[in-house]
Amino acid sequence: MKERLHELPAHLRVPWGIPSAIFLYVVVWIAIAFSIQLYAELLAPVVPGMAWFSQGILQNDIYANFIFTALDTALGFGAIWLFLRQTKSGWKDVGWRKFNVGKTVLYILVIFLIFVVLANLTLWIVSVLVPAFNANQPQSNEFTTPQASSHQLIVLAALVIFPAILEETAFRGYIFPAFSQRLGLVWGAVLSSLLFAVAHLQFNIGIYTFVLGLLLCLMYVKLKSIVPGVIFHAINNAVALSAMIHFR
C-alpha cells in the first residue's frame, strides 16, 4: 500500500478510500434520483405543482425532467461536498485546479482521435464475440423527444453541461483516486470506468463510455485537473446529442 502511494502522482493521493467511493456512487447515482421521485409522489397530494412534477417525470415532460435533472445534479454536488467535509477536503482535492490551456487543447485533439478508433474497435470486437449484441442500439431519453427540439438550451444543459461537470467530479475526481491508491493506476482507471459505464444503463453505450472513462482518467493523471476532462466530456456529449437528433 505504501509503495503504491509513493508511486501515485501527488494530485491523486486523497484522504478517502474505496468504501467511501462506492458509497458516494450509490448515493449520487441511485439514492438521490430515487428520493426525488419518491418525495414528488408523496408530496403530490398536498403541495401545489408537485402532482404535475411527479407525473411529468413519468410522461417525459421536458420541463419536469429538466427540473429533475437540475435537482439531481445539485443534490449530487451537495453529496460530494458532504463527503469531502468528512475528510476536511475541498474541491481542489477532486481535481478542480488550474490547468495548462495549450496542453489541454493538444490532449483533447489527440485523445479524441484515439477515442474514436478505440471505441469503434471495442464495439466491433464485442459484436464479433457476442452475436446478439447490437452496437447500433439507439440511445433515447426524455430530452430527445420531438418536444425537445424546440428547447435547445434546456437540452444542452441537461445532456451536455450538467452530466459532464457532475460525472467528472464524481468519477475522475473522487472515485478514480480512491481505487488507484489502493489498487494502482491501471485498476483504478478500469474499475472507476466500469462504474461509469454501468451508470449509463445501456450495454452499447456502456462500452462506449467505458473507453471514454479510461481516456478521461489518463487526462486527469497527465493534466492534474479535471477541467480538461469536463471540456472533453461536454464535447463528446454534444457530438452524441447531435447524432441522436440526426438519426432520430
FENFEN-V489552 format. One record per residue. RES is the residue in one letter. SS is DSSP state (alpha for helix, beta for strand, coil for the rest). Layout:
# FENFEN-V489552
res->[RES & RES]
ss->[SS & SS]
This chain:
# FENFEN-V489552
res->[M & K & E & R & L & H & E & L & P & A & H & L & R & V & P & W & G & I & P & S & A & I & F & L & Y & V & V & V & W & I & A & I & A & F & S & I & Q & L & Y & A & E & L & L & A & P & V & V & P & G & M & A & W & F & S & Q & G & I & L & Q & N & D & I & Y & A & N & F & I & F & T & A & L & D & T & A & L & G & F & G & A & I & W & L & F & L & R & Q & T & K & S & G & W & K & D & V & G & W & R & K & F & N & V & G & K & T & V & L & Y & I & L & V & I & F & L & I & F & V & V & L & A & N & L & T & L & W & I & V & S & V & L & V & P & A & F & N & A & N & Q & P & Q & S & N & E & F & T & T & P & Q & A & S & S & H & Q & L & I & V & L & A & A & L & V & I & F & P & A & I & L & E & E & T & A & F & R & G & Y & I & F & P & A & F & S & Q & R & L & G & L & V & W & G & A & V & L & S & S & L & L & F & A & V & A & H & L & Q & F & N & I & G & I & Y & T & F & V & L & G & L & L & L & C & L & M & Y & V & K & L & K & S & I & V & P & G & V & I & F & H & A & I & N & N & A & V & A & L & S & A & M & I & H & F & R]
ss->[coil & alpha & alpha & alpha & alpha & alpha & alpha & coil & coil & alpha & alpha & alpha & coil & coil & coil & coil & coil & alpha & alpha & alpha & alpha & alpha & alpha & alpha & alpha & alpha & alpha & alpha & alpha & alpha & alpha & alpha & alpha & alpha & alpha & alpha & alpha & alpha & alpha & alpha & alpha & alpha & alpha & coil & coil & coil & coil & coil & coil & alpha & alpha & alpha & alpha & alpha & alpha & alpha & alpha & alpha & coil & coil & coil & alpha & alpha & alpha & alpha & alpha & alpha & alpha & alpha & alpha & alpha & alpha & alpha & alpha & alpha & alpha & alpha & alpha & alpha & alpha & alpha & alpha & alpha & alpha & alpha & alpha & coil & coil & coil & coil & alpha & alpha & alpha & alpha & coil & coil & coil & coil & coil & coil & alpha & alpha & alpha & alpha & alpha & alpha & alpha & alpha & alpha & alpha & alpha & alpha & alpha & alpha & alpha & alpha & alpha & alpha & alpha & alpha & alpha & alpha & alpha & alpha & alpha & alpha & alpha & alpha & alpha & coil & coil & coil & coil & coil & coil & coil & coil & coil & coil & coil & coil & coil & coil & coil & coil & alpha & alpha & alpha & alpha & alpha & coil & alpha & alpha & alpha & alpha & alpha & alpha & alpha & alpha & alpha & alpha & alpha & alpha & alpha & alpha & alpha & alpha & alpha & alpha & alpha & alpha & alpha & alpha & alpha & alpha & alpha & alpha & alpha & alpha & alpha & alpha & alpha & alpha & coil & alpha & alpha & alpha & alpha & alpha & alpha & alpha & alpha & alpha & alpha & alpha & alpha & alpha & alpha & coil & coil & coil & coil & alpha & alpha & alpha & alpha & alpha & alpha & alpha & alpha & alpha & alpha & alpha & alpha & alpha & alpha & alpha & alpha & alpha & alpha & alpha & alpha & alpha & coil & coil & coil & alpha & alpha & alpha & alpha & alpha & alpha & alpha & alpha & alpha & alpha & alpha & alpha & alpha & alpha & alpha & alpha & alpha & alpha & alpha & alpha & coil & coil]
